[in-house]
Amino acid sequence: LLDDIDFPWGTERKTAWNNKYQELVEFKKNHGHLRAEYRSSLYVWQEVQRRKRSGTGGCIPHTDEQIRLLDDIDFQWDMLDQWNDKYQELVEFKKKHGHLRAEYRSSLYVWQEVQRRKRSGTGGYIPLTDEQIRLLDDIDFPWGTERKTAWNNKYQELVEFKKNHGHLRAEYRSSLFLWQEVQRRKRSGTGG
């Protein structure tokens, strides 16, 4: 009787899960890892899988088969493992390049920005642990204070320039001239 009225037996959920799992397998094949873009549907799906495994968030638990399938592709159940992997990637980057300035908007650049927000308590992120801060400090992670220090140094240079010359007209295209131009653009909201 239930079949006569198209009762949903739950197979749709299983099919949806299998489809998303296949998407994750393809993602790994194409990218060599499982770190989907933050807040993408695949990223959110992975978060749900972690909650299902931990029994949090009111999610229906995994079947043994689902756990096995995720384990087969080295799914990271613990986000701390994922943090450690990205940290190791950063360490390798520094060894290779001698600095921590990743390409703008690359996954490593974005990860570093997130670590700064986590430390400062902004952006709604879970704060870094003391151990994570120590690990980042050990590799001279740039927390952002260098920008403030550089700005203050340039400001002091400008103060000295005015004291010595009686004006603020630095030589055209000098670093002090260019710094002043950046300050003007920042104030006007046209970049910088």
C-alpha positions as CSV (number, residue, x, y, z in Angstrom):
1,L,0.0,0.0,0.0
2,L,2.8,2.5,0.8
3,D,4.3,1.8,-2.6
4,D,1.0,2.7,-4.2
5,I,1.2,6.2,-2.8
6,D,5.0,6.6,-3.7
7,F,6.1,6.4,-0.1
8,P,9.7,7.7,0.2
9,W,11.7,4.8,1.6
10,G,14.9,6.8,2.0
11,T,16.6,5.6,-1.1
12,E,16.7,9.2,-2.3
13,R,19.0,10.1,0.6
14,K,21.3,7.2,-0.2
15,T,21.4,8.3,-3.9
16,A,22.1,11.9,-2.9
17,W,24.9,10.8,-0.6
18,N,26.4,8.5,-3.2
19,N,26.3,11.3,-5.8
20,K,28.1,13.8,-3.5
21,Y,30.6,11.1,-2.5
22,Q,31.4,10.6,-6.3
23,E,31.8,14.3,-6.6
24,L,34.3,14.2,-3.8
25,V,36.2,11.3,-5.4
26,E,36.4,13.3,-8.7
27,F,37.5,16.4,-6.8
28,K,40.4,14.4,-5.2
29,K,41.3,12.9,-8.6
30,N,41.5,16.4,-10.2
31,H,43.1,18.2,-7.3
32,G,45.1,15.6,-5.4
33,H,43.5,16.5,-2.1
34,L,40.0,16.9,-0.5
35,R,40.2,20.6,0.6
36,A,37.2,22.0,-1.2
37,E,36.7,25.7,-1.5
38,Y,35.5,27.2,1.8
39,R,31.6,27.3,2.0
40,S,31.2,25.5,-1.4
41,S,28.6,22.7,-1.5
42,L,31.3,20.1,-1.3
43,Y,33.0,21.8,1.7
44,V,29.6,22.0,3.5
45,W,28.9,18.3,2.7
46,Q,32.3,17.3,4.2
47,E,31.4,19.2,7.3
48,V,28.1,17.4,7.6
49,Q,30.0,14.0,7.2
50,R,32.3,15.0,10.2
51,R,29.2,15.9,12.3
52,K,27.5,12.6,11.3
53,R,30.6,10.6,12.4
54,S,30.9,12.5,15.7
55,G,27.2,12.2,16.4
56,T,26.7,16.0,16.7
57,G,24.3,18.3,14.9
58,G,21.4,15.9,14.9
59,C,22.6,14.1,11.8
60,I,21.7,10.6,11.0
61,P,24.8,8.4,11.6
62,H,26.8,6.9,8.8
63,T,26.5,3.4,7.7
64,D,29.6,1.2,8.0
65,E,29.8,1.2,4.2
66,Q,29.8,5.1,4.1
67,I,32.6,5.2,6.7
68,R,34.6,2.6,4.7
69,L,34.2,4.6,1.5
70,L,35.3,7.8,3.1
71,D,38.2,6.1,4.7
72,D,39.2,4.7,1.3
73,I,39.8,8.2,0.0
74,D,41.7,9.3,3.1
75,F,38.8,11.6,4.3
76,Q,40.0,13.7,7.2
77,W,37.6,13.2,10.0
78,D,39.4,15.6,12.3
79,M,39.8,19.2,11.3
80,L,43.0,19.5,13.4
81,D,44.6,17.0,11.0
82,Q,43.6,19.3,8.1
83,W,45.1,22.3,10.0
84,N,48.3,20.3,10.5
85,D,48.5,19.4,6.8
86,K,48.1,23.1,5.8
87,Y,50.7,24.1,8.3
88,Q,53.1,21.5,6.9
89,E,52.4,22.9,3.4
90,L,53.3,26.4,4.8
91,V,56.6,25.0,6.3
92,E,57.5,23.4,2.9
93,F,56.7,26.7,1.2
94,K,59.1,28.6,3.4
95,K,61.8,26.0,2.9
96,K,61.4,26.3,-0.9
97,H,61.0,30.1,-1.1
98,G,62.7,31.5,2.0
99,H,59.6,33.5,3.0
100,L,55.9,33.0,3.8
101,R,54.4,35.4,1.1
102,A,52.1,33.0,-0.8
103,E,50.6,34.1,-4.1
104,Y,47.7,36.4,-3.6
105,R,44.4,34.5,-3.2
106,S,46.1,31.1,-3.4
107,S,44.7,28.5,-1.0
108,L,47.9,29.0,1.2
109,Y,47.4,32.8,1.1
110,V,43.8,32.5,2.2
111,W,44.7,30.0,4.9
112,Q,47.2,32.5,6.3
113,E,44.6,35.2,6.4
114,V,42.2,32.9,8.2
115,Q,44.9,32.2,10.8
116,R,45.3,35.9,11.4
117,R,41.6,36.3,11.9
118,K,41.5,33.3,14.2
119,R,44.2,34.8,16.4
120,S,42.6,38.3,16.5
121,G,39.2,36.8,17.2
122,T,37.6,38.3,14.1
123,G,35.5,36.7,11.4
124,G,33.6,34.3,13.7
125,Y,36.4,31.7,13.5
126,I,37.2,29.2,16.3
127,P,40.4,30.7,17.9
128,L,43.8,29.1,17.4
129,T,45.1,27.0,20.2
130,D,48.2,28.0,22.1
131,E,50.1,25.2,20.4
132,Q,49.0,26.4,16.9
133,I,50.2,29.9,17.7
134,R,53.5,28.5,19.0
135,L,54.0,26.5,15.8
136,L,53.3,29.5,13.6
137,D,55.6,31.7,15.7
138,D,58.3,29.1,15.3
139,I,58.3,29.7,11.6
140,D,58.1,33.5,12.0
141,F,54.5,33.7,10.8
142,P,53.7,37.3,9.8
143,W,50.7,38.1,12.0
144,G,50.2,41.5,10.4
145,T,52.1,43.5,12.9
146,E,54.8,44.0,10.3
147,R,52.5,46.2,8.2
148,K,51.8,48.4,11.2
149,T,55.5,48.6,12.0
150,A,56.3,49.4,8.4
151,W,53.6,52.1,8.3
152,N,54.9,53.7,11.5
153,N,58.5,53.6,10.2
154,K,57.5,55.4,7.0
155,Y,55.5,57.9,9.1
156,Q,58.5,58.6,11.2
157,E,60.6,59.1,8.1
158,L,58.0,61.6,6.9
159,V,58.1,63.5,10.2
160,E,61.9,63.6,10.0
161,F,61.7,64.8,6.4
162,K,59.5,67.7,7.4
163,K,61.7,68.6,10.3
164,N,64.8,68.7,8.0
165,H,63.2,70.3,4.9
166,G,60.3,72.4,6.3
167,H,57.8,70.8,3.9
168,L,56.4,67.4,2.9
169,R,57.3,67.5,-0.8
170,A,59.4,64.4,-1.2
171,E,61.4,63.8,-4.3
172,Y,59.2,62.6,-7.2
173,R,59.1,58.8,-7.3
174,S,61.1,58.4,-4.2
175,S,59.8,55.7,-1.7
176,L,58.5,58.5,0.6
177,F,56.7,60.2,-2.3
178,L,55.1,56.9,-3.3
179,W,54.1,56.2,0.3
180,Q,52.4,59.6,0.4
181,E,50.5,58.8,-2.8
182,V,49.3,55.5,-1.3
183,Q,48.1,57.3,1.8
184,R,46.1,59.7,-0.4
185,R,44.5,56.9,-2.4
186,K,43.6,55.0,0.8
187,R,41.9,58.1,2.2
188,S,40.0,58.8,-0.9
189,G,39.0,55.1,-1.2
190,T,40.6,54.6,-4.7
191,G,43.0,51.8,-3.7
192,G,46.3,51.5,-2.1
